[in-house]
C-alpha cells in the first residue's frame, strides 16, 4: 500500500519537464506492465534492499516497491529527476532512499543491508563499465545476491556468449567466470520514451559461490583485454602487449600458441591470468 496516490508517469514527465537526454543514455520506461514484469523477474524482493541505477522518473522504482522491496536505494545523476523521485519517496514512507550522483563513482555496498539485489534499466552509456565493476567486487561472493539488468540486445548476447562465436569476448569471460548469466526476455524499443534504435534485453546474473577457476580479477581482465584486443591474431602475437614472454605464459597455461582468443574457455583464460601474475 502506498501512502499517497501517484499520478501517471506521463503526467510526471510533463510536469517536471523530463525529456530524456541522449547524453545521459536515458530512455524512460512508461509501461507499468513491463516494469512490473522486470521487478517480478528480480524477485522475491521481500526482505531485500535493492540498488537501482538511473531511475529517471521512477517507473521501475514504483514497481520494485510495489513488489515488496524492503528498501530501494535509487542512484540518479540527473538532478531534474529528483523532484519526481521525491514524490515516490513520499508515497512509500521510509522505503526509498535517493542518492544524487554518478553511479560509477558511488560506493554501493555501504548503502544497503544484506540481503541486497541490483535491479536497473541501466543508462546505455555506462551499462558495461558498471557491470564490469560489479563483477570485480571483492571479496567474493559479493554483497549482492543477484543482478537483474537491462542492456542493449547486442550487449546481452555478449554477456552469455560461448566460445567460438563472434559475440564471445571480454564481457562474456568476466561475467561467466563469477556469475551464471542468462537472458530472461527482450524489451521492444517501443516500450521506451523516446524509443531507442535497438531492442533491449533483461539479463539475470546470479553470483557463483566459487568462480569457475582461480584467478586475480584484475589480472584476468588484463589478459582477456589483450587477447580480444587483437582477436584475429594468434595468442603468441596478441599477448605480446602484456610485457611478458607470451611463449612462457602460454606454456604455463597449457594452451596452444596458435589458438585465438575466441577459442579459449573461461577456465583457460584463468590459467593465462595465473601465468601472467607469476611472471617473469
C-alpha positions, -999 to 999 in steps of 0.1 A, spaced: 0 0 0 13 34 -9 9 64 14 -5 87 -13 -18 82 -49 8 86 -75 0 103 -109 6 86 -142 42 87 -153 35 107 -185 20 134 -163 50 133 -140 74 137 -170 54 165 -185 51 184 -152 88 182 -144 100 187 -180 118 154 -180 126 149 -217 151 120 -219 187 132 -226 208 111 -250 240 124 -234 229 106 -202 219 74 -220 183 79 -209 153 60 -222 123 61 -199 101 30 -193 65 41 -190 48 7 -195 37 -3 -159 31 -39 -170 67 -41 -182 82 -25 -151 62 -49 -130 75 -78 -150 111 -67 -145 105 -63 -108 90 -98 -105 119 -113 -125 142 -100 -99 122 -114 -70 113 -123 -45 121 -89 -32 105 -91 3 132 -85 29 157 -73 3 173 -39 -2 175 -30 -39 200 -8 -57 185 9 -87 207 29 -111 192 56 -133 156 55 -121 146 86 -141 110 95 -133 106 64 -112 86 39 -132 107 8 -123 112 23 -88 74 21 -82 73 -15 -94 102 -25 -71 84 -10 -41 50 -24 -51 66 -59 -54 78 -58 -18 113 -45 -18 123 -36 18 141 -5 6 151 9 -28 183 29 -30 179 49 -62 211 65 -77 203 93 -101 227 116 -118 201 138 -134 190 165 -109 159 171 -129 145 137 -118 150 142 -81 117 161 -75 97 133 -93 115 107 -73 108 126 -41 71 122 -49 76 84 -50 95 85 -17 66 103 -1 42 76 -13 64 49 2 75 64 36 109 52 47 114 28 18 130 49 -9 165 64 -4 177 89 -31 213 92 -39 221 121 -63 254 113 -81 273 93 -106 268 56 -102 303 49 -115 317 69 -85 293 56 -59 304 30 -33 272 10 -32 279 -18 -7 277 6 22 243 19 12 225 -14 17 218 -40 43 220 -76 32 204 -94 15 206 -70 -14 198 -71 -51 207 -48 -80 178 -41 -105 181 -14 -131 172 -1 -165 208 9 -169 217 41 -189 233 26 -220 264 48 -219 275 33 -185 260 -1 -186 291 -21 -194 316 -3 -171 290 -7 -142 287 -44 -149 325 -49 -150 328 -30 -117 303 -53 -101 320 -84 -115 353 -72 -99 338 -69 -64 360 -80 -36 356 -101 -15 336 -127 -35 308 -139 -31 297 -102 -33 273 -81 -12 245 -86 -38 226 -118 -43 216 -111 -79 218 -86 -108 187 -81 -130 197 -55 -156 186 -41 -189 211 -39 -218 210 -34 -255 204 -69 -270 238 -69 -286 254 -64 -252 232 -91 -236 243 -116 -262 279 -108 -255 273 -115 -218 260 -150 -224 281 -159 -255 300 -192 -256 335 -198 -271 337 -199 -309 313 -172 -319 317 -136 -328 298 -124 -297 322 -141 -273 347 -117 -258 359 -99 -227 324 -93 -213 313 -129 -216 345 -142 -199 343 -118 -170 305 -124 -165 306 -162 -168 337 -165 -146 319 -153 -115 282 -155 -123 256 -176 -141 241 -152 -166 210 -157 -187 188 -136 -209 153 -135 -194 133 -117 -221 135 -90 -247 120 -55 -245 106 -39 -276 121 -5 -284 85 10 -285 82 4 -247 105 34 -241 102 71 -243 119 80 -266 123 47 -284 159 37 -288 172 24 -321 177 -12 -309 159 -39 -290 168 -43 -253 171 -74 -231 167 -82 -194 197 -102 -182 199 -120 -148 234 -127 -133 235 -148 -102 269 -148 -84 286 -182 -82 297 -191 -47 331 -200 -62 344 -187 -96 348 -212 -124 386 -212 -118 411 -194 -96 423 -160 -109 430 -125 -98 402 -104 -113 424 -75 -124 449 -99 -140 421 -118 -157 407 -86 -172 441 -75 -183 448 -108 -201 414 -110 -217 415 -74 -229 449 -81 -245 437 -113 -262 405 -99 -275 421 -66 -284 436 -84 -313 412 -112 -316 422 -121 -352 457 -128 -341 470 -160 -325 478 -158 -288 515 -158 -294 510 -124 -311 481 -109 -292 496 -114 -258 529 -96 -266 513 -63 -254 513 -76 -218 550 -71 -214 556 -108 -206 571 -136 -227 539 -149 -243 555 -183 -250 562 -189 -213 527 -178 -204 511 -200 -230 531 -230 -220 524 -225 -183 487 -222 -190 486 -253 -211 471 -237 -242 483 -236 -278 502 -206 -292 482 -209 -324 449 -205 -307 429 -173 -309 411 -156 -281 376 -167 -291 386 -203 -289 396 -203 -252 373 -213 -224 369 -192 -193 390 -217 -174 418 -214 -199 418 -176 -196 421 -180 -159 451 -202 -164 467 -175 -185 459 -149 -158 477 -170 -132 507 -174 -155 507 -136 -161 508 -129 -124 536 -154 -118 558 -138 -144 586 -134 -153 
